[in-house]
Amino acid sequence: MKNTTDFEDLLVDKYGQKGTEKRDQYDADSLAFRLGVMLKEARQQANLTQEQLAERTGTKKSYISRIERGLSDIQISTYHKLIEIGLGKNLNISIG
């Protein structure tokens, strides 16, 4: 591996430039994982089980579990519902 100066260099070395199929898949999987971790942390802080969150939002426990493990490609509207309705928190999205 060449001299790496930052994380982006590592990603390019391993998955290629943004816009390539392999890199796009990595980015999607990474986002799903990060959203899952954030949901799990917020749910645990609210002292809710996956089943309780599912009941509050009209989903299934297995779906909550898949999201938390980064195995489900979730739409923003669904994530919004889980955070705002299910957990009673505000979801803020910024584009920078």
RONU-931742 format. One line per 2 residues: their letters; for each residue x, y, z of N, C-alpha, C. Coordinates in Angstrom, 3 decimals, decimal comma. Each point is the difference from the previous one (the first is absolute). Layout:
N
A	X:Y:Z:X:Y:Z:X:Y:Z  ... .
// end
This chain:
96
MK	0,850:-1,176:0,000:-0,850:1,176:0,000:0,894:1,237:0,000  -0,386:0,990:-0,741:0,752:1,254:-0,056:-0,101:0,738:1,335 .
NT	0,748:1,068:0,142:-0,109:0,817:1,210:-1,386:0,620:0,039  -0,721:-0,299:1,058:-1,366:0,471:0,135:-0,025:1,233:0,888 .
TD	-0,695:1,021:-0,452:-0,038:1,230:0,772:-1,299:0,178:0,766  -1,084:-0,615:-0,436:-1,261:0,124:0,723:-0,915:-1,180:-0,315 .
FE	-1,157:-0,005:0,652:-0,942:-1,108:-0,149:-0,497:-0,139:-1,431  -0,208:1,099:-0,667:-0,462:-0,038:-1,394:1,002:-0,758:-0,873 .
DL	1,294:0,193:0,260:1,017:-0,741:-0,758:-0,144:-1,505:0,226  -0,281:-0,389:1,238:-0,216:-1,424:0,300:-1,189:-0,548:-0,782 .
LV	-1,082:0,772:-0,011:-1,196:-0,435:-0,726:0,268:-0,129:-1,492  0,708:0,949:-0,565:0,324:-0,045:-1,425:0,867:-1,214:-0,293 .
DK	0,993:-0,253:0,851:0,867:-1,163:-0,200:-0,786:-1,311:0,035  -0,938:-0,104:0,928:-0,713:-1,268:0,184:-1,247:-0,140:-0,876 .
YG	-0,766:1,098:-0,157:-1,299:-0,087:-0,686:-0,084:0,798:-1,288  0,967:0,852:-0,261:-0,027:0,800:-1,220:-0,563:1,383:0,237 .
QK	-0,040:0,765:-1,059:-0,508:1,370:0,053:-1,512:0,008:0,188  -0,506:1,102:0,564:-1,451:0,176:0,089:-0,577:-0,070:-1,403 .
GT	-1,144:-0,650:-0,098:-0,641:-0,152:-1,305:0,231:-1,356:-0,628  0,964:-0,757:0,528:0,195:-1,363:-0,503:-0,956:-0,925:0,748 .
EK	-0,337:-1,106:-0,617:-0,969:-0,914:0,589:0,446:-0,498:1,381  1,247:-0,408:0,105:0,507:-0,538:1,262:-0,026:1,069:1,100 .
RD	0,373:1,216:-0,331:0,012:1,081:0,990:-1,416:0,405:0,384  -0,888:0,068:-0,976:-1,391:0,353:0,299:-0,622:-1,015:0,955 .
QY	0,305:-1,279:-0,196:-0,529:-1,028:0,890:0,569:0,159:1,406  1,294:0,280:0,097:0,623:0,226:1,299:-0,667:1,192:0,698 .
DA	-0,185:1,098:-0,715:-0,596:1,190:0,592:-1,421:-0,278:0,492  -0,787:-0,731:-0,778:-1,369:-0,341:0,404:0,008:-0,892:1,238 .
DS	0,867:-1,006:0,002:0,082:-0,891:1,160:0,466:0,753:1,243  0,939:0,899:-0,181:0,514:0,795:1,112:-1,090:0,893:0,583 .
LA	-0,781:0,627:-0,853:-1,083:0,856:0,462:-1,043:-0,826:0,759  -0,371:-1,147:-0,530:-0,981:-0,856:0,671:0,500:-0,399:1,386 .
FR	1,279:-0,322:0,103:0,584:-0,375:1,288:-0,055:1,172:0,983  0,404:1,179:-0,456:0,027:1,179:0,886:-1,407:0,379:0,460 .
LG	-0,973:-0,050:-0,897:-1,375:0,291:0,394:-0,510:-1,010:1,012  0,372:-1,253:-0,182:-0,396:-1,043:0,936:0,582:0,214:1,381 .
VM	1,268:0,348:0,058:0,651:0,266:1,292:-0,672:1,179:0,700  -0,279:1,060:-0,750:-0,648:1,171:0,606:-1,396:-0,338:0,523 .
LK	-0,753:-0,802:-0,769:-1,338:-0,393:0,448:0,093:-0,832:1,266  0,907:-0,956:0,022:0,133:-0,862:1,168:0,367:0,808:1,244 .
EA	0,945:0,916:-0,139:0,406:0,832:1,141:-1,163:0,857:0,495  -0,742:0,599:-0,913:-1,139:0,837:0,396:-1,088:-0,843:0,651 .
RQ	-0,247:-1,182:-0,537:-1,017:-0,889:0,579:0,394:-0,414:1,411  1,270:-0,355:0,192:0,464:-0,411:1,317:-0,050:1,163:0,989 .
QA	0,336:1,208:-0,452:-0,087:1,173:0,875:-1,442:0,277:0,418  -0,945:-0,346:-0,863:-1,418:0,176:0,304:-0,542:-1,168:0,826 .
NL	0,867:-0,947:0,323:-0,388:-1,195:0,781:-1,147:-0,768:-0,644  0,108:-0,163:-1,310:-1,003:-0,767:-0,739:0,629:-1,261:-0,566 .
TQ	-0,790:-1,047:-0,087:0,439:-1,203:-0,698:-0,308:0,174:-1,485  0,573:-0,869:-0,803:-0,318:0,026:-1,428:-1,492:-0,241:-0,196 .
EQ	-0,563:-0,883:0,786:-1,419:-0,310:-0,128:-0,869:1,221:0,344  0,360:0,728:1,039:-0,763:1,193:0,370:0,079:1,065:-1,089 .
LA	1,189:0,192:-0,565:0,150:0,966:-1,084:-0,820:-0,425:-1,207  0,015:-1,270:-0,301:-0,780:-0,513:-1,122:-1,489:0,235:0,212 .
ER	-0,478:-0,252:1,204:-1,420:0,206:0,305:-0,384:1,461:-0,155  0,849:0,909:0,457:-0,287:1,431:-0,084:-0,056:0,502:-1,441 .
TG	0,714:-0,654:-0,879:0,117:0,499:-1,372:-0,693:-0,880:-1,034  -0,675:-1,043:0,451:-0,731:-0,853:-0,930:0,889:-0,853:-0,882 .
TK	1,189:-0,338:0,516:0,902:-0,872:-0,746:0,175:-1,293:0,777  0,960:-0,800:-0,394:0,258:-1,269:0,667:1,358:0,047:0,690 .
KS	0,121:-0,748:1,072:1,254:-0,083:0,736:1,131:-0,453:-0,925  -0,276:-0,941:-0,873:1,036:-0,505:-0,907:0,508:1,103:-0,930 .
YI	-0,880:0,930:-0,388:0,406:1,114:-0,850:0,909:0,949:0,776  -0,358:0,302:1,242:0,844:0,849:0,850:1,364:-0,651:0,164 .
SR	0,020:-1,289:0,226:1,255:-0,731:0,165:0,861:0,090:-1,252  -0,600:-0,178:-1,173:0,755:0,087:-1,255:0,588:1,395:-0,197 .
IE	-0,772:1,022:0,346:0,502:1,374:-0,125:1,182:0,202:0,930  -0,150:-0,423:1,247:1,056:0,204:0,980:1,283:-0,751:-0,346 .
RG	-0,115:-1,065:-0,740:1,179:-0,760:-0,425:0,531:0,461:-1,358  -0,616:1,034:-0,566:0,456:0,541:-1,274:-0,341:-0,882:-1,177 .
LS	-1,025:-0,818:0,142:-0,350:-0,957:-1,048:-1,208:0,421:-0,830  -0,505:1,193:0,261:-1,180:0,450:-0,722:0,242:1,386:-0,579 .
DI	-0,325:0,164:-1,252:0,097:1,296:-0,654:-1,269:0,770:0,378  0,164:0,996:0,849:-1,153:0,691:0,571:-0,231:1,344:-0,687 .
QI	-1,254:0,326:-0,220:-0,359:1,293:-0,579:0,009:1,060:1,097  0,263:1,231:-0,390:0,029:1,091:0,971:-1,350:0,134:0,699 .
ST	-1,079:-0,170:-0,721:-1,331:0,134:0,617:-0,213:-1,049:1,093  0,489:-1,182:-0,219:-0,117:-1,056:1,012:0,894:0,298:1,193 .
YH	1,221:0,441:-0,260:0,923:0,346:1,078:-0,582:1,155:0,825  -0,589:0,971:-0,687:-0,659:1,126:0,661:-1,085:-0,508:0,937 .
KL	-0,824:-0,910:-0,475:-1,088:-0,559:0,802:0,549:-0,712:1,233  1,056:-0,774:-0,164:0,578:-0,723:1,134:0,553:0,962:1,055 .
IE	0,689:1,038:-0,459:0,628:0,943:0,918:-1,035:0,928:0,646  -0,830:0,620:-0,797:-0,903:1,024:0,522:-1,242:-0,591:0,657 .
IG	-0,625:-0,970:-0,609:-1,203:-0,591:0,586:0,375:-1,069:1,030  0,883:-0,880:-0,398:0,358:-1,109:0,880:0,790:0,404:1,223 .
LG	0,955:0,914:-0,184:0,884:0,373:1,105:-0,292:1,382:0,567  -0,842:0,773:-0,685:-0,333:1,332:0,485:1,171:0,974:-0,072 .
KN	0,906:-0,223:-0,938:1,162:0,867:-0,172:-0,136:0,735:-1,330  0,828:1,019:-0,178:0,018:0,736:-1,260:1,089:-0,585:-0,901 .
LN	-0,345:-0,174:-1,252:0,967:-0,427:-1,010:0,405:1,222:-0,798  1,283:0,333:0,048:0,532:1,127:-0,759:0,939:-0,523:-1,061 .
IS	-0,227:0,408:-1,227:0,844:-0,409:-1,114:0,605:1,250:-0,607  1,307:-0,035:-0,198:0,634:1,147:-0,627:0,812:-0,473:-1,199 .
IG	0,124:0,872:-0,946:0,804:-0,272:-1,179:1,124:1,006:-0,004  1,222:-0,513:0,006:1,125:0,932:0,109:0,954:-0,118:-1,131 .
// end
